[in-house]
């Protein structure tokens, strides 16, 4: 099985997945939740068993309280989840009273969370710092673990490039989901992102470690053949681990876990699939491209040098 023979097709496929999301990200931005921007989340249950339409609640916020930029989700038939700019306790109480009067219903507050803008900015900064530190530590760890083989630093750099690929896939999903499905990036999304980063790096280390072992066993093999052989050896393990222990559980969570966990589960499904894909079809092929210095022939330089 010659997996590496079509490596540029894999690169093109990844670009095809990432570019639309990057365009969406540039056009619409990240749909940040109150965890990062500051604001309030109000979850209420309607005693009649039937919640009003989200448009009616949006109109109430705007007309009676002058509050705009609200996002409303339904959970079942009797629960509304309203995300809005920051509300103090007095404003929240007046909103609940206004809802009961306008919709002639008795409300139960299931949840009310508020985050100030300064706290939201600090959380966003710490989230960025956490991902950056994780990336640096990955490079250092792989460089130390592979220090006894030639070009050890390349393995760490290739792992980071493939990890960025996985992060880009997840961010593209978030941008498109935020625009078309009303998703928001919250603390659960950050948890999913860090999980994807960890899983992605772990899967790549497995492939790279097999390349390291085979480098000592098959010293006379061309590097591309050795890498392809190592990928084939780890292919069954990667697929079985992905399907049997992760994807079935996450798909069940996405389908039956309710609206609160659905975005989290779908993000993990896509991110972990991307992590497995990039370990086989992105990280190792980039290592081969680097070893062969194939960029020298991309624009005809190799032919000119030969002439």
C-alpha angles and dihedrals in degrees: 000000000000103000097163094055091082097040095129090055088056091051090050092049091052091050089050089056097042104041098065090051093048090051089050090048092052093045101042105016127218116317095231118191128218089274088075105022101035124245142115136287118203121186115187134177120214114224094215090064093241122089120209121251115281090239090060092053091046089053091051092053092048101040101041102029105021091235114149134175094055122159119202129194130182124222111193117325100301107040130081125189112202122191114192143149116293115306126192121216094262093053091046091053091050091049092052091049091049091050092051091049097044097043097033092230142121114245132206119201107225095175141359121181128172129187123187119230094247092053090048092053091049091051091050091050093049091048091054090046092050093054092045094050090048090054093050093047090050092056092047093047095049092045090054095043093050098036093117094064129068119276094007093168091062091067092057093046092049090049090053092048090052090045090053086052090056093046090050091052091052093045090050089053090049093050094049093042091049093053100040104026103028095246120163133203108241138152091287089056089052089051090051091048094052089047090053091049092051095045092045094053093044092054092048092050089055091055094042092048090055089050089052092051093048091048088067095042100043105033095154096055118103110257094245092052091047092051092047090050090051092050092051090051092054097037097090092046092051094049095045093047092048097048105032103040104026120017099049091051094047093046090053089049091049093049101040106016096090133243095295095062100030097091090045093051095045091049090053092046092054095038096050092045088051090049093055092044094050092048091059105028105027115026099044094041090051088052090054092047089052094047092049093041088226094169088077089072099041094091101029096271093128092054091048091049091051091050 
